């Protein structure tokens, strides 16, 4: 995507009326939008064209949205993804984020809010605030590539979910700054989102297993009791 080309958005939803409404509103907002009904049509669209972001409904005929999200991330596809869900259970939202979704939006969808969320996710994916010149954050034996959304240790690639990457990238770009759970979620996922209970804590536990020598005694991602978490680069850890 460049500044002169409208971002290309793929909407995957089996509700044709909603799909057409969202596509029309996105086009009126100077976004290129295409709508498809299910995972098979999504695969066909992705095989033919590049898309800058996917809007994916959770409840789809055949392969559901969670499975599609999981499959895309397992294939190494890092296209930003916003998940739509009609369910009220926070568990579904948390699972979607942990599978690699970049944001979620409950139905019924306000088209103007969807456009705002799309622009927010695109800004985060296009330019990560605070990134060094080469787009990599180095700490100890680790290299976090903010452009490729990957983590390496001594040249070996480590697997992360989209949620884990989002949280680690925020922490790594704010060394020695204590971030509350709400602030961490806001920076990682965009403004206007709830902290979704203890999902941040679960993500922190998983990240510690990746970057700590002893996850039970964390030194890189430390807990500040009553306040949140702080990232302490190993080279500077006292």
Secondary structure, DSSP 4 states (H G I P E B T S, - for coil): --TTSPPEEEEE-S-HHHHHHHHHHHHHTT-EEEEESSHHHHHHHHHHS--SEEEEESS-SSS-HHHHHHHHHHTT---EEEEEE----HHHHHHHHHHT-SEEEESSP-HHHHHHHHHHHHHHHH--TT--TTSEEEETTEEEETTTTEEEETTEEE---HHHHHHHHHHHTSBT--B-HHHHHHHHH-TT---TTTHHHHHHHHHHHHH-SSGGG-SSEEEETTTEEEE--GGG--
